[in-house]
Amino acid sequence: TTHYSFKLPTYCISVLAKGTGWVRSVRAQKANLFLHVNDGSSLLSLQVVASSELNDPLLTFGSAVEVTGTLRKSPHQNQPVELEAQQIHVVGECNPVDFPFKIKERHGLEYIRQFPHLRCRTNAFSSLLRIRSEAATAVHSYFKENGFVQIHTPVITSNDCEGAGELFQVEPSGPQNEEEENFFSVPAFLTVSGQLHLEVMSGAFSRVYTFGPTFRAENSQSRRHLAEFYMVEAEVSFTQSLEDLTKVMEDMFRSATEHVLAHCAEDVDLFHKHVTPGHRVSPEGRLFNLAIDILNRSSEKFAFPTDWGCDLQTEHEKYLVKHCGNIPVFVTDYPYDLKPFYARDNQDHPEHTAAAVDLLVPGVGELCGGSLREERLDLLRARLEEAGLEDTYSWYLDLRRFGSVPHGGFGLGFERYLQCILGVDNIKDVIPFPRFSHSCLL
């Protein structure tokens, strides 16, 4: 017996085959029985044709089956092959009355979000998961092909990279661990970024990256925020140019998007036609550093101020993208005081900016954030002293003492990237198991 994935070739075959999967539709006629069975490998289901004698009341929408028969060229144009069944075995029953998804209904993302343990059974979410898998593969491929070394940065850390204080503290559970002394001898947290660990590695490798989960204890249930999400982060050594960083951002965005569009065309089309109709993605971009001037000249009424020195809010980011023609936009040279201690000082008084850059994209706003890192020991020490962090980050100063080189890096929110290319409004709909304030199901 030959086992075939349902992602089938188009050439004609006529062999004995066994297929397994889940029933997407059942249609019984007087003489024949027709099933559509899907194994999750693609949006395309395999049509099974059988004698009505093989019909079984347990053959229902959602049931798991094993079908043995002959794989033949299909007479229908929309499917290359079909399975002429000799035997159908129901592996797992599914009561269609109790099953929350109905065969003839198109359920919205908000509805299926209520069933995190079952929503992978729907067309929309199974398509999302295949796209997510291919996008992750594309990210790793881009970095491998461009000479980056992958670093597994730790999930547990004593660093607060962002300085925002929105951290999950890690402590052992159980009464035997209730002593005041820390398990790690120092306070430990779930990571908010792998950047500082990548900077350590950028002292020995010219190009490094990491791709993994990050955590923010932000008490928000908005469409934009998760407590656990995935970040793609990279550091490039021997550079003093923001353009070097924006080139990596743009190339990675374009490469990953082209890969997804080439390998998941049917899945992406499902979103663009039925889930987010009218949405299209363009892997183009442009450089832009006059953001405040554009906002101040706008007739738009913003809820947040647009004065120099004020940080850009989501409403500002989305306006800038729209102003530039709804394509990805780079915004550079932010006010120095808005950026963390590691951002490089441009020393361009009176404006006083940092060599920082954000990539803004349609529908999402900020997708990437990065900067050149301050490699000058005296300036970095002064900034840390000003913040009272010199002792905490003495190891970070050591990186500048021993073989330091100019370098920079960025982070990309992977879920926001998926929102961007698919047009999905709520970030909870692009991750398998969303974690956010007051919700940690499964």
C-alpha positions in Angstrom: 0.0 0.0 0.0 1.3 3.5 -0.9 0.6 6.5 1.4 0.0 9.8 -0.4 -0.2 13.3 1.0 -3.2 15.1 -0.3 -0.9 17.8 -1.8 -1.0 15.9 -5.0 0.9 16.0 -8.3 -1.0 16.8 -11.5 0.3 13.8 -13.5 -2.0 10.8 -14.1 -1.6 7.9 -11.7 -3.6 4.7 -11.1 -2.2 2.9 -8.1 -3.4 1.3 -4.9 -3.3 4.0 -2.2 -4.2 4.7 1.4 -5.3 8.2 2.5 -6.0 9.5 6.0 -7.5 12.8 7.1 -10.7 14.6 8.2 -14.0 14.8 6.4 -14.8 18.2 5.1 -18.0 17.3 3.2 -20.2 14.3 2.7 -22.6 13.8 -0.2 -24.6 10.6 -0.5 -26.4 9.7 -3.8 -28.4 6.6 -4.6 -25.5 4.7 -6.1 -22.4 6.7 -5.0 -20.9 8.4 -2.0 -18.7 11.4 -2.3 -16.4 12.7 0.4 -13.9 15.5 0.6 -11.0 14.5 2.9 -8.2 16.8 4.0 -5.0 15.9 5.8 -3.8 19.4 6.6 -1.0 19.5 4.1 -2.8 22.0 1.9 -6.1 23.8 1.4 -6.9 21.3 -1.4 -9.0 18.3 -0.2 -9.0 14.9 -1.9 -12.3 13.7 -3.4 -13.2 10.2 -2.4 -15.7 8.3 -4.6 -17.3 5.2 -3.2 -20.2 2.9 -3.6 -23.2 3.9 -1.5 -22.7 0.5 0.2 -19.7 2.0 2.0 -21.8 4.8 3.6 -21.8 4.8 7.4 -23.8 7.0 9.7 -20.5 7.8 11.5 -19.2 9.5 8.2 -19.9 13.1 9.2 -18.3 16.5 8.9 -15.2 16.5 11.1 -14.8 12.8 11.5 -11.3 11.2 11.0 -11.1 8.5 8.3 -8.7 6.1 6.7 -9.5 5.3 3.1 -8.0 2.6 0.9 -8.6 2.4 -2.8 -7.3 3.3 -6.2 -5.9 6.8 -7.0 -7.1 7.8 -10.5 -7.0 10.8 -12.7 -10.2 12.8 -12.1 -12.6 13.7 -14.9 -13.1 17.1 -13.3 -10.9 20.0 -14.2 -10.7 21.4 -10.6 -9.0 18.4 -9.2 -6.1 16.4 -10.7 -7.0 13.0 -9.0 -9.6 11.3 -7.0 -9.5 8.2 -4.8 -11.9 5.4 -5.8 -12.5 3.8 -2.4 -12.7 0.1 -1.7 -12.7 0.5 2.1 -13.5 3.4 4.4 -12.7 3.2 8.1 -13.9 5.8 10.6 -11.0 6.3 12.9 -12.5 9.1 15.0 -16.2 10.0 15.3 -17.4 13.6 15.3 -21.0 14.5 16.4 -22.0 17.3 13.9 -24.7 18.6 16.4 -22.1 19.2 19.2 -19.2 20.2 16.9 -19.1 24.1 17.1 -18.2 24.4 13.4 -21.0 23.7 10.8 -20.4 22.4 7.3 -22.3 25.1 5.4 -21.4 28.1 7.5 -18.4 30.4 7.1 -17.3 31.2 10.6 -15.5 34.5 11.3 -12.1 34.7 13.1 -13.8 36.2 16.2 -16.1 33.2 16.5 -13.5 30.5 16.0 -11.2 32.3 18.5 -13.5 31.0 21.2 -12.3 27.5 20.5 -8.5 27.5 20.7 -8.5 23.7 21.0 -10.5 23.2 17.8 -10.0 26.2 15.5 -7.2 24.5 13.6 -9.9 22.3 12.1 -11.3 25.3 10.1 -10.1 26.3 6.6 -9.2 29.8 7.7 -7.0 28.8 10.7 -5.4 25.8 9.0 -4.4 28.1 6.2 -3.0 30.6 8.7 -0.9 27.9 10.3 0.5 26.7 7.0 1.4 30.3 6.1 3.0 30.9 9.5 5.1 27.7 9.0 6.2 28.8 5.5 7.0 32.3 6.7 9.1 31.0 9.5 11.0 28.8 7.1 11.5 31.8 4.8 13.0 33.9 7.6 15.5 31.2 8.5 16.3 30.7 4.8 17.0 34.4 4.3 19.4 34.6 7.2 21.2 31.3 6.2 21.6 32.5 2.6 23.0 35.8 3.8 25.7 34.6 6.2 23.9 35.0 9.5 24.6 32.6 12.4 21.5 31.6 14.4 21.9 32.1 18.2 19.5 30.5 20.7 19.1 33.4 23.2 17.7 32.5 26.6 14.1 32.8 27.6 15.0 33.4 31.2 17.2 36.5 31.8 18.3 39.0 34.3 18.1 41.8 31.7 15.4 44.3 31.1 16.3 45.2 27.5 13.5 47.7 26.9 13.6 49.3 30.3 9.8 49.5 30.4 9.4 47.3 33.5 6.7 45.2 31.9 8.3 41.9 32.9 7.2 38.5 34.1 9.3 37.4 37.0 10.3 33.8 37.2 10.2 32.0 40.5 9.9 28.3 41.5 6.5 27.2 42.7 5.8 25.1 45.8 6.1 25.7 49.6 9.7 24.5 49.7 10.7 27.4 47.4 9.1 30.2 49.5 12.4 31.4 51.0 13.3 35.0 50.3 16.5 34.0 48.4 16.2 34.0 44.6 16.5 30.7 42.8 19.1 32.3 40.5 20.6 34.5 43.3 19.4 37.5 41.2 15.9 38.5 40.1 15.1 36.6 36.8 12.5 37.4 34.2 11.0 36.0 30.9 12.8 37.8 28.1 11.4 40.9 26.4 14.1 40.8 23.7 17.2 38.8 22.7 19.0 41.9 21.6 21.5 42.2 24.4 22.5 38.6 24.1 22.9 39.1 20.3 25.2 42.0 21.0 27.4 39.8 23.1 27.7 37.4 20.0 28.3 40.3 17.6 31.7 40.6 19.3 32.7 37.4 17.6 30.4 37.0 14.6 29.8 39.5 11.9 26.1 38.6 11.5 23.8 36.9 14.0 20.1 36.5 14.5 17.6 34.9 16.8 13.9 33.9 16.3 11.9 32.9 19.4 9.3 33.8 21.9 9.3 37.1 23.9 7.1 38.2 26.7 5.5 41.5 27.9 3.4 41.8 31.1 1.4 44.5 29.5 -2.2 44.7 31.0 -3.9 45.1 27.6 -6.5 43.1 25.7 -6.3 45.3 22.6 -6.1 44.0 19.0 -2.4 44.9 18.9 -1.0 43.3 22.0 0.0 39.8 23.3 1.7 38.7 26.4 3.7 36.1 24.5 4.7 36.6 20.9 7.6 35.8 18.5 10.4 38.1 17.5 12.9 38.0 14.7 16.0 39.9 15.8 19.4 40.5 14.1 22.7 42.2 14.7 25.1 43.3 12.0 28.8 44.1 13.0 31.1 46.6 11.3 28.5 49.0 10.2 28.0 52.7 10.9 25.1 53.1 8.5 21.3 52.9 9.1 21.0 52.1 5.4 22.8 48.8 6.1 20.1 47.9 8.6 17.2 49.1 6.5 18.6 47.0 3.6 18.5 43.8 5.7 14.9 44.7 6.9 13.7 45.4 3.4 15.4 42.4 1.9 14.1 40.0 4.6 10.6 41.4 4.3 10.6 41.1 0.5 12.2 37.6 0.5 9.8 36.2 3.1 6.8 37.7 1.4 7.8 36.4 -2.0 8.4 32.9 -0.5 5.0 32.9 1.2 3.2 34.1 -1.9 4.9 31.4 -4.0 4.4 28.5 -1.6 1.1 29.3 0.0 -0.8 30.9 -2.9 -4.1 29.1 -2.2 -4.0 29.8 1.5 -3.2 33.5 1.0 -5.9 33.8 -1.6 -8.4 32.3 0.9 -7.6 35.2 3.3 -7.6 37.9 0.6 -10.9 36.7 -0.9 -13.0 35.6 2.1 -11.4 36.6 5.4 -9.9 40.1 4.6 -11.5 40.8 1.2 -9.6 43.4 -0.9 -6.3 43.2 1.0 -3.1 43.0 -1.0 0.5 43.1 0.1 3.4 44.9 -1.6 7.0 44.1 -0.7 8.1 47.6 -1.7 9.3 50.4 0.6 10.8 53.9 0.8 13.0 55.8 3.2 11.5 58.7 5.1 12.8 60.9 7.9 10.6 64.0 7.7 7.7 62.3 9.6 7.0 65.2 12.1 6.9 67.7 9.3 4.3 65.6 7.4 2.2 65.1 10.5 2.3 68.8 11.4 1.3 69.8 7.9 -1.6 67.4 7.9 -5.2 68.5 8.3 -5.9 65.3 10.2 -7.0 65.6 13.8 -4.8 63.4 16.0 -5.6 62.3 19.5 -1.9 62.5 20.5 0.5 65.5 19.9 2.9 65.6 17.0 5.4 68.0 18.4 9.1 67.3 18.1 10.2 65.1 21.0 6.9 63.3 21.3 6.9 59.6 20.4 4.9 58.4 17.3 1.6 56.7 18.2 -0.2 54.1 16.1 -2.4 56.8 14.6 0.6 58.7 13.4 2.3 55.6 12.0 -0.8 54.6 10.0 -1.2 58.1 8.7 2.4 58.2 7.5 2.0 54.9 5.7 -1.2 56.1 4.1 0.4 59.4 3.1 3.2 57.6 1.3 0.7 55.5 -0.8 0.0 52.5 1.6 3.5 50.9 1.2 6.1 50.1 3.8 7.9 53.2 5.1 11.1 53.7 7.0 11.2 56.5 9.7 14.6 57.4 10.9 16.5 59.6 13.4 14.2 59.7 16.4 14.6 62.2 19.3 17.5 60.9 21.4 15.6 61.0 24.8 12.9 58.6 23.4 15.3 55.8 22.8 17.0 53.3 25.2 20.5 53.7 26.5 22.1 51.5 23.8 20.9 53.7 20.8 23.8 55.6 19.1 23.9 59.4 19.7 23.9 61.3 16.4 25.3 64.3 18.2 23.3 66.6 15.9 22.3 69.4 18.3 20.0 71.2 18.6 17.7 68.4 17.4 19.7 65.8 19.2 18.6 62.5 17.5 19.5 58.8 17.9 20.5 56.7 14.9 17.2 54.7 15.2 14.8 53.4 12.5 11.3 52.0 12.4 9.6 50.2 9.5 6.0 51.1 9.3 3.6 49.0 7.3 -0.1 49.3 6.1 -2.7 48.2 8.6 -0.3 47.6 11.4 2.0 50.6 12.0 5.4 49.6 13.4 6.6 46.3 12.2 10.4 46.6 12.9 12.4 48.7 15.3 16.1 49.1 15.3 19.1 51.3 15.8 22.8 51.6 15.5 24.3 50.7 18.9 26.4 53.1 20.9 29.9 51.7 20.5 31.8 54.7 22.1 32.7 53.8 25.6 32.7 57.3 27.1 29.2 58.2 25.7 27.7 54.8 26.7 29.1 55.0 30.2 27.7 58.6 30.7 24.3 57.4 29.5 24.3 54.5 31.9 25.5 56.6 34.8 22.7 59.1 34.1 20.2 56.3 34.3 21.8 54.7 37.4 22.6 51.5 35.5 26.4 51.5 35.3 26.8 48.6 37.8 23.9 46.6 36.4 25.3 46.8 32.9 29.1 46.7 33.7 29.3 43.6 31.4 27.8 45.6 28.6 30.5 48.2 29.0 33.1 45.4 28.8 31.8 44.7 25.3 33.1 48.2 24.4 36.4 47.7 26.2 37.5 44.5 24.4 37.6 44.5 20.6 34.4 46.6 20.1 33.2 47.4 16.6 30.4 49.7 15.3 27.3 47.6 15.0 23.5 47.8 14.8 20.4 45.6 14.8 16.6 45.4 14.8 13.7 43.3 15.9 10.6 42.3 13.8 7.3 41.2 15.4 6.5 38.0 13.6 2.8 38.1 14.3 2.6 41.7 13.1 4.3 40.6 9.9 1.6 38.0 9.4 -1.1 40.6 10.1 0.5 42.8 7.5 0.6 40.3 4.6 -2.8 38.8 5.3 -4.7 41.9 6.4 -5.8 40.4 9.7 -7.0 43.0 12.2 -6.5 41.2 15.5 -3.1 39.8 16.5 -4.8 37.0 18.4 -5.8 35.5 15.1 -2.3 34.9 13.8 -0.8 32.9 16.6 -1.8 29.3 17.5 -2.5 29.9 21.2 -2.8 33.6 22.2 -1.8 34.7 25.7 -2.9 38.1 26.9 -4.2 39.8 30.0 -6.8 37.6 31.9 -6.5 34.8 29.2 -4.2 31.8 29.2 -6.4 29.0 27.7 -4.8 25.5 27.3 
